[in-house]
């Protein structure tokens, strides 16, 4: 099954509700961009992947997909590890991590999708089979709302059967955490995400240590990325203090970087994303390595159908116990699914569709035409 084409495809889909003011500040047109990789083969089988870079720099992602993809023409699509190594070497001097690795992630995911479809099995079977039949989900929402609206949102997640929820708290605002805990009750886990402290003044470890003590009183399940992304020693100090479990890693772009954080005890819980870390293979490697070192792996997933599916398959193959489930409305998160996700009492059931279980039809492309200006501006302020 030889590769005959690697095509970038950009789409824009409705994102967020009108009352979700922070989302609308980031996406004033009410839509969010996405960048996909479609691999075509001489067997008539296509594979679909997604790079998380498409949320931020879709046009650049398309250019790099085409540039790297041109090098794959004529190679066998089944040789995923060899092609991944070849792509990584190709960008090694100027993109060993970061944007280029994001794009490689999308291409690698598309290769797995094509291979799964060729063999007629879900991707997790190609990784050795699913080690679990269901995975608990945490409802990931709680983005910049009034305290009253936040309480209503979180209670709805608890009532829907989710056993844990996540809120955002970049500014170390304890009242947000307290109100969230009160809204969900004592039996639902509460995760607090500081988003790498992406503010004009990132938090220092001394502040984080003090705030961790107050969070512990709110029975927080784990605290996600409370420091700047490059504050390795700060994360080590937080973990060593044993106040709260500390998680992170959604922006790390290789299994090697994760191994440094795992071996250096900079996290208690690691959060790889297959659309960022280098693809499904590296995501799976991170999850298994964390388990071998006594740490928990919980995939991050915040893009659309192919991204979510890639992380789901890596998680099932690795035997993960918990998985992020993004809650803000995203039209592209459901549009490409071959079969809908089955969630029973807050737990995702094992999928059975071949490949990643996604297809990008002509109808979907016609409905969600790419609209310039729908990319996220990130944290520029």
VEXDREN-2710 file (C-alpha; in Angstrom, 1 decimal):
% VEXDREN-2710
k/r/px/py/pz
1/UNK/0.0/0.0/0.0
2/UNK/2.1/2.9/-1.3
3/UNK/1.4/6.6/-0.6
4/UNK/0.3/8.5/-3.6
5/UNK/-0.6/11.8/-2.1
6/UNK/-0.5/13.7/1.3
7/UNK/-3.0/16.5/1.3
8/UNK/-3.5/19.3/3.8
9/UNK/-7.2/20.2/4.4
10/UNK/-8.3/23.3/6.4
11/UNK/-11.8/23.6/7.8
12/UNK/-13.6/26.0/10.2
13/UNK/-16.5/24.8/12.4
14/UNK/-18.8/26.4/14.9
15/UNK/-17.2/26.7/18.3
16/UNK/-18.6/27.7/21.7
17/UNK/-21.9/29.1/22.8
18/UNK/-22.8/32.8/22.6
19/UNK/-22.7/33.1/26.3
20/UNK/-19.2/31.7/26.6
21/UNK/-17.6/35.1/26.5
22/UNK/-13.9/34.1/26.7
23/UNK/-14.3/31.7/23.8
24/UNK/-15.9/34.4/21.8
25/UNK/-13.1/36.8/22.6
26/UNK/-10.7/34.2/21.1
27/UNK/-13.1/33.3/18.3
28/UNK/-15.1/36.4/17.5
29/UNK/-16.5/34.8/14.3
30/UNK/-18.0/32.0/16.4
31/UNK/-15.8/29.4/14.5
32/UNK/-12.6/27.6/15.1
33/UNK/-10.0/26.5/12.5
34/UNK/-8.6/23.0/12.1
35/UNK/-5.9/21.4/9.9
36/UNK/-6.1/17.9/8.7
37/UNK/-3.8/15.5/6.8
38/UNK/-5.4/13.2/4.3
39/UNK/-3.1/10.4/3.0
40/UNK/-4.1/8.6/-0.2
41/UNK/-2.7/5.2/-1.3
42/UNK/-2.6/3.1/-4.4
43/UNK/-4.9/0.6/-2.7
44/UNK/-7.7/3.2/-2.6
45/UNK/-7.5/3.5/1.2
46/UNK/-7.2/7.0/2.7
47/UNK/-6.0/7.9/6.2
48/UNK/-7.0/11.0/8.2
49/UNK/-5.0/12.8/10.9
50/UNK/-5.1/16.1/12.6
51/UNK/-2.4/18.5/13.9
52/UNK/-3.3/20.7/16.9
53/UNK/-1.3/23.5/15.2
54/UNK/-4.3/24.0/12.9
55/UNK/-6.1/25.7/15.8
56/UNK/-3.4/28.4/15.9
57/UNK/-1.6/28.6/12.5
58/UNK/-3.7/26.7/10.0
59/UNK/-2.2/28.3/6.8
60/UNK/1.4/27.5/8.0
61/UNK/0.3/24.0/9.0
62/UNK/-1.0/23.4/5.5
63/UNK/2.3/24.6/3.9
64/UNK/4.4/22.3/6.2
65/UNK/2.0/19.3/5.7
66/UNK/2.5/19.7/1.9
67/UNK/6.3/20.1/2.2
68/UNK/6.9/17.1/4.5
69/UNK/4.2/15.0/2.8
70/UNK/5.9/15.3/-0.5
71/UNK/8.8/13.4/0.9
72/UNK/6.5/10.4/1.7
73/UNK/5.2/9.8/-1.8
74/UNK/6.1/6.2/-3.0
75/UNK/6.8/4.8/0.4
76/UNK/4.7/2.1/2.0
77/UNK/2.1/3.6/4.3
78/UNK/2.4/0.6/6.7
79/UNK/6.0/1.5/7.6
80/UNK/4.9/4.0/10.2
81/UNK/7.9/3.9/12.5
82/UNK/10.3/4.3/9.6
83/UNK/8.4/7.1/8.1
84/UNK/8.1/8.9/11.5
85/UNK/11.9/8.6/12.0
86/UNK/12.4/9.9/8.4
87/UNK/10.2/12.9/9.0
88/UNK/11.8/13.7/12.3
89/UNK/15.3/13.6/10.7
90/UNK/14.1/15.8/7.9
91/UNK/13.1/18.6/10.3
92/UNK/15.8/17.9/12.9
93/UNK/17.9/21.1/12.5
94/UNK/15.1/23.5/12.5
95/UNK/12.0/21.8/14.0
96/UNK/13.0/18.9/16.3
97/UNK/10.3/20.1/18.6
98/UNK/7.5/22.7/18.3
99/UNK/5.5/23.5/15.2
100/UNK/7.1/20.9/12.9
101/UNK/6.5/18.1/15.4
102/UNK/2.9/19.2/15.7
103/UNK/2.6/18.7/11.9
104/UNK/4.4/15.4/12.0
105/UNK/1.9/14.3/14.6
106/UNK/-1.0/14.8/12.2
107/UNK/0.8/12.9/9.4
108/UNK/1.6/10.0/11.7
109/UNK/-2.0/9.8/12.9
110/UNK/-3.2/9.6/9.3
111/UNK/-0.8/6.7/8.7
112/UNK/-2.2/4.8/11.6
113/UNK/-5.7/5.4/10.3
114/UNK/-4.9/4.1/6.9
115/UNK/-3.2/1.0/8.3
116/UNK/-6.1/0.2/10.6
117/UNK/-8.5/0.6/7.7
118/UNK/-6.3/-1.6/5.5
119/UNK/-6.4/-4.4/8.1
120/UNK/-10.0/-3.8/9.1
121/UNK/-9.2/-3.2/12.8
122/UNK/-9.2/-0.3/15.2
123/UNK/-5.9/1.3/15.7
124/UNK/-5.6/0.1/19.3
125/UNK/-5.4/-3.4/17.9
126/UNK/-2.3/-2.5/15.9
127/UNK/-0.7/-1.3/19.2
128/UNK/-1.2/-4.7/20.9
129/UNK/-4.9/-4.5/21.7
130/UNK/-7.1/-2.6/24.2
131/UNK/-6.0/-3.3/27.8
132/UNK/-9.3/-1.9/29.1
133/UNK/-12.9/-1.9/27.8
134/UNK/-13.8/1.5/29.1
135/UNK/-12.1/4.6/30.4
136/UNK/-13.5/7.2/32.8
137/UNK/-13.8/10.7/31.4
138/UNK/-13.4/14.0/33.1
139/UNK/-15.6/16.8/31.8
140/UNK/-13.2/19.5/30.7
141/UNK/-14.9/22.9/30.8
142/UNK/-15.2/25.7/33.3
143/UNK/-13.8/28.4/31.1
144/UNK/-14.1/32.0/32.3
145/UNK/-17.7/32.3/33.3
146/UNK/-19.4/34.1/36.1
147/UNK/-19.4/32.1/39.3
148/UNK/-23.1/31.4/39.0
149/UNK/-22.9/30.2/35.4
150/UNK/-19.9/28.1/36.3
151/UNK/-21.7/26.4/39.1
152/UNK/-24.6/25.6/36.8
153/UNK/-22.3/24.2/34.1
154/UNK/-20.4/22.0/36.5
155/UNK/-23.5/20.6/38.2
156/UNK/-24.8/19.6/34.8
157/UNK/-21.6/17.6/34.2
158/UNK/-22.0/15.8/37.6
159/UNK/-25.6/15.1/37.0
160/UNK/-24.7/13.6/33.5
161/UNK/-22.6/11.0/35.3
162/UNK/-19.1/12.4/34.9
163/UNK/-17.0/11.3/37.9
164/UNK/-14.6/14.3/37.6
165/UNK/-14.6/17.8/36.1
166/UNK/-11.9/20.3/35.2
167/UNK/-12.0/24.1/35.6
168/UNK/-9.5/26.8/34.5
169/UNK/-7.8/29.0/37.2
170/UNK/-4.9/30.9/35.7
171/UNK/-5.0/33.6/38.2
172/UNK/-4.9/31.5/41.4
173/UNK/-8.4/32.5/42.3
174/UNK/-9.5/30.4/45.2
175/UNK/-13.1/31.5/45.1
176/UNK/-13.5/29.9/41.7
177/UNK/-12.2/26.6/43.1
178/UNK/-14.4/26.8/46.2
179/UNK/-17.6/27.5/44.2
180/UNK/-16.7/24.7/41.8
181/UNK/-16.3/22.2/44.6
182/UNK/-19.6/23.3/46.2
183/UNK/-21.4/22.9/42.8
184/UNK/-20.3/19.3/42.2
185/UNK/-20.5/18.0/45.7
186/UNK/-18.0/15.8/47.6
187/UNK/-18.3/12.7/45.4
188/UNK/-17.1/14.2/42.0
189/UNK/-13.4/14.8/41.4
190/UNK/-12.2/18.4/40.8
191/UNK/-9.2/19.1/38.6
192/UNK/-7.8/22.6/38.5
193/UNK/-5.9/23.8/35.4
194/UNK/-3.7/26.8/35.5
195/UNK/-2.9/26.6/31.8
196/UNK/0.9/26.8/32.3
197/UNK/0.2/30.1/34.1
198/UNK/0.1/31.7/30.6
199/UNK/-0.3/35.2/32.0
200/UNK/1.8/38.4/31.7
201/UNK/3.5/37.3/34.9
202/UNK/3.8/33.5/35.3
203/UNK/3.5/32.2/38.8
204/UNK/6.7/31.4/40.8
205/UNK/7.2/28.2/42.6
206/UNK/7.0/29.9/46.0
207/UNK/3.5/31.2/45.1
208/UNK/2.5/27.8/43.8
209/UNK/3.6/26.0/47.0
210/UNK/1.4/28.4/49.1
211/UNK/-1.6/28.1/46.8
212/UNK/-1.3/24.3/46.7
213/UNK/-1.9/24.2/50.4
214/UNK/-5.2/26.1/50.0
215/UNK/-6.2/23.9/47.1
216/UNK/-5.7/20.8/49.2
217/UNK/-8.6/22.0/51.4
218/UNK/-10.9/21.9/48.4
219/UNK/-10.1/18.3/47.8
220/UNK/-8.5/18.8/44.4
221/UNK/-7.9/15.6/42.4
222/UNK/-4.8/17.1/40.7
223/UNK/-3.4/20.5/39.7
224/UNK/-2.5/20.9/36.1
225/UNK/0.4/23.0/34.8
226/UNK/0.6/25.6/37.6
227/UNK/3.9/27.0/36.4
228/UNK/5.5/28.2/33.2
229/UNK/6.2/25.5/30.6
230/UNK/10.0/25.7/31.1
231/UNK/10.1/25.9/34.9
232/UNK/11.4/22.3/35.2
233/UNK/13.0/22.8/38.7
234/UNK/9.8/24.5/39.9
235/UNK/7.8/21.5/38.9
236/UNK/10.3/19.2/40.7
237/UNK/9.9/21.2/43.9
238/UNK/6.1/21.0/43.7
239/UNK/6.1/17.3/43.2
240/UNK/8.7/16.8/46.0
241/UNK/6.5/18.8/48.4
242/UNK/3.7/16.1/48.0
243/UNK/0.9/18.6/48.7
244/UNK/-1.1/17.8/45.6
245/UNK/-0.6/15.6/42.5
246/UNK/0.9/17.7/39.7
247/UNK/0.1/17.1/36.1
248/UNK/1.4/18.5/32.8
249/UNK/2.9/17.9/29.4
250/UNK/0.3/18.9/26.8
251/UNK/2.8/21.1/25.0
252/UNK/5.7/18.7/25.1
253/UNK/6.7/17.5/21.6
254/UNK/8.5/14.2/22.0
255/UNK/8.6/11.1/24.1
256/UNK/12.2/12.0/24.9
257/UNK/11.0/15.3/26.6
258/UNK/8.4/13.3/28.6
259/UNK/11.1/10.8/29.7
260/UNK/13.1/13.7/31.1
261/UNK/10.1/15.0/33.1
262/UNK/9.1/11.5/34.2
263/UNK/12.6/10.4/35.3
264/UNK/13.2/13.9/36.9
265/UNK/9.9/13.6/38.8
266/UNK/8.6/16.9/37.5
267/UNK/5.0/15.5/37.2
268/UNK/2.9/13.0/39.0
269/UNK/0.6/12.7/36.1
270/UNK/1.6/13.1/32.4
271/UNK/-0.7/14.5/29.7
272/UNK/0.5/13.7/26.2
273/UNK/-1.6/14.7/23.2
274/UNK/-1.2/12.5/20.0
275/UNK/-1.8/15.6/17.8
276/UNK/1.2/17.4/19.5
277/UNK/3.7/14.9/20.9
278/UNK/4.6/13.3/17.5
279/UNK/1.7/11.1/16.9
280/UNK/0.0/8.0/18.3
281/UNK/3.2/6.0/18.5
282/UNK/5.0/8.5/20.8
283/UNK/1.8/9.2/22.8
284/UNK/1.5/5.4/23.5
285/UNK/5.2/5.3/24.4
286/UNK/4.8/8.1/26.9
287/UNK/1.7/6.4/28.5
288/UNK/3.5/3.1/28.9
289/UNK/6.7/4.6/30.1
290/UNK/4.8/6.6/32.8
291/UNK/3.1/3.4/33.9
292/UNK/6.4/1.6/34.2
293/UNK/7.7/4.4/36.4
294/UNK/4.7/4.4/38.7
295/UNK/3.0/7.5/37.2
296/UNK/-0.4/7.9/35.7
297/UNK/-0.9/9.0/32.1
298/UNK/-4.0/11.0/31.1
299/UNK/-4.2/12.1/27.5
300/UNK/-4.9/15.7/26.7
301/UNK/-7.4/16.2/23.8
302/UNK/-8.9/19.6/22.7
303/UNK/-9.2/19.5/19.0
304/UNK/-11.7/17.8/16.7
305/UNK/-12.7/14.2/15.7
306/UNK/-9.3/12.9/14.5
307/UNK/-7.4/14.3/17.4
308/UNK/-9.8/13.0/19.9
309/UNK/-9.8/9.6/18.2
310/UNK/-6.1/9.4/18.1
311/UNK/-5.8/10.0/21.9
312/UNK/-8.7/7.5/22.6
313/UNK/-6.9/4.7/20.7
314/UNK/-3.6/5.4/22.4
315/UNK/-5.4/5.5/25.8
316/UNK/-7.2/2.2/25.3
317/UNK/-4.0/0.5/24.1
318/UNK/-2.1/1.8/27.1
319/UNK/-4.8/0.8/29.6
320/UNK/-5.5/4.4/30.8
321/UNK/-7.9/4.9/33.6
322/UNK/-8.8/8.5/32.8
323/UNK/-9.1/10.7/29.7
324/UNK/-9.9/14.4/29.0
325/UNK/-13.3/15.0/27.4
326/UNK/-13.6/18.6/26.0
327/UNK/-17.0/20.1/26.7
328/UNK/-17.3/23.4/24.8
329/UNK/-19.4/22.9/21.7
330/UNK/-17.2/22.1/18.7
331/UNK/-19.1/21.1/15.5
332/UNK/-16.0/19.4/14.1
333/UNK/-15.6/17.1/17.1
334/UNK/-18.5/15.0/15.9
335/UNK/-18.7/15.6/12.2
336/UNK/-16.2/13.0/11.1
337/UNK/-17.1/10.1/13.3
338/UNK/-18.0/6.8/11.6
339/UNK/-19.9/5.8/14.7
340/UNK/-20.8/8.0/17.7
341/UNK/-18.9/7.6/20.9
342/UNK/-20.6/5.5/23.5
343/UNK/-20.4/7.0/27.0
344/UNK/-22.1/5.0/29.9
345/UNK/-22.2/6.6/33.3
346/UNK/-19.3/8.8/32.5
347/UNK/-17.1/6.1/31.0
348/UNK/-16.1/5.8/27.3
349/UNK/-16.7/2.4/25.8
350/UNK/-14.3/0.7/23.5
351/UNK/-14.8/1.7/19.9
352/UNK/-14.9/-0.9/17.1
353/UNK/-14.7/1.0/13.9
354/UNK/-11.6/0.3/11.7
355/UNK/-8.7/2.8/11.8
356/UNK/-9.4/5.8/13.9
357/UNK/-13.1/5.6/13.1
358/UNK/-13.1/8.9/11.2
359/UNK/-13.9/9.9/7.6
360/UNK/-13.7/13.3/6.0
361/UNK/-16.5/13.3/3.4
362/UNK/-17.2/15.8/0.7
363/UNK/-20.3/16.9/2.5
364/UNK/-18.3/17.7/5.7
365/UNK/-15.8/19.7/3.6
366/UNK/-18.6/21.6/1.9
367/UNK/-20.4/22.4/5.2
368/UNK/-17.3/23.6/7.1
369/UNK/-15.4/25.6/4.6
370/UNK/-12.2/27.2/6.0
371/UNK/-12.8/30.8/6.9
372/UNK/-9.7/33.0/7.5
373/UNK/-9.7/34.7/10.9
374/UNK/-11.0/31.6/12.8
375/UNK/-7.6/30.7/14.2
376/UNK/-6.9/31.1/17.9
377/UNK/-4.7/34.1/18.7
378/UNK/-3.2/32.1/21.6
379/UNK/-2.0/34.0/24.6
380/UNK/-0.9/37.3/22.9
381/UNK/-1.7/40.1/25.2
END
